Amino acid sequence: MASTNTEVGTASDHGGSGAFPPFDSSSFSSQLLWLAITFGLLYFLMAKIALPRISSILETRSGRIAQDLDEANRLKTESDEAIAAYEQELADAKGRAHAIAQEARDSARAELDAKRAEIESEMATKVADAEKRIADIKSKAMGEVGAIAEETTAALVDQLITAKVTKAEIKSAVAGSKG
C-alpha cells in the first residue's frame, strides 16, 4: 500500500526558513515599502474623497440643524406672542364681562328701586285712604255714640223706672256724663 502524506506544507515547500513571512526580517524593507505605499494611497483616498464627502454631509447637517433651531425659535416666539395676545384678549373679555355684569346689576337695582318707590307710593296712598275712612268711620261712630247712649238710656229708664222722661232730659244727662 502506498503511504499518504498528510502534512500540508513544509519549510522546503516555500523555499525558505520556517518563520512566519511578516516576521521574516529579510522581507522587512519590502513590507515597509508596501505599507508606506498602501498607507499613502489610503491617506490620499481618505483626504480627497471620503473626508470631503463626510465634511459636506456634516456641514449640511449642521446647516439643517441651525435652520431647524432658527425655525423652532421663530415658532416659539410666535407661540409666545399668541399666548400673550390670548391672555390679553382673555383679560379684556373678563373686563367686559365684569362691566356688563355691573351694568346689569345697576340696571336691575334701578328698576327695583323704581318699582319699590311706585309700590311704596301706592301703599302710602292706600294707607292714607284707609286712615281717612277710619277717621270718617270713627267720627260717624263718635257722632252716633251720643244717639245710641240716649236711646240706651231711654230704654233702661223705661224698663227700670216706670216714669216717663223727655228726650231733652236724657240728652242733658248723657251730655253731662261725657264731660
Phi, psi and omega in degrees: 000151183269148181268142180255142181260121183259358179282140185279313181203155178234171180298331181287338179290328183267350176076027180209198181283178184270017182274154177293133189304318180294338179265005180283117185292341180285339181252014180300317185294317180291324178294318178296322178297312180293327175297315180295317180296314180296315179297318179296315178297316177297318178298316180298314180296318179295316184290322185266337185242299189290310183296320176297322178295314179298319179297316179294323177296316179296320178294319178297314179297319179298317177297317179296319178297317178297317178297318179296320177295318178297317179296318178297318178296320179296315179294323178296317178298316179297318180293322176297319178294320179295319178296317179297318178295319178299314180296323178295315178298319179297317179296318178297317180296319178297319179296316179295319179297319178297317180296318179295317179297318179296319179296318179295318178299315180297318180296315179296320179296319180296317178297318179297317179296320179295316179295320179298315180298320179296314180294320178296320179293321177297317180295319179297320178296315180295320178296318179296318178297317180296318179297322179295317179295320179297316179297320178296315180296320180295315180294323176296316181296318180294324177292326181275344180300316180299316181293318179295318179298320179294316181295317180296317179297317179298318181293320179293317181296320179295322183284317186276317182245136182276359181279152179269131178243143181276161180296323180296321178293319178296316181297317180291327179289319180292319179296322180291330180280340180288321189272000000 
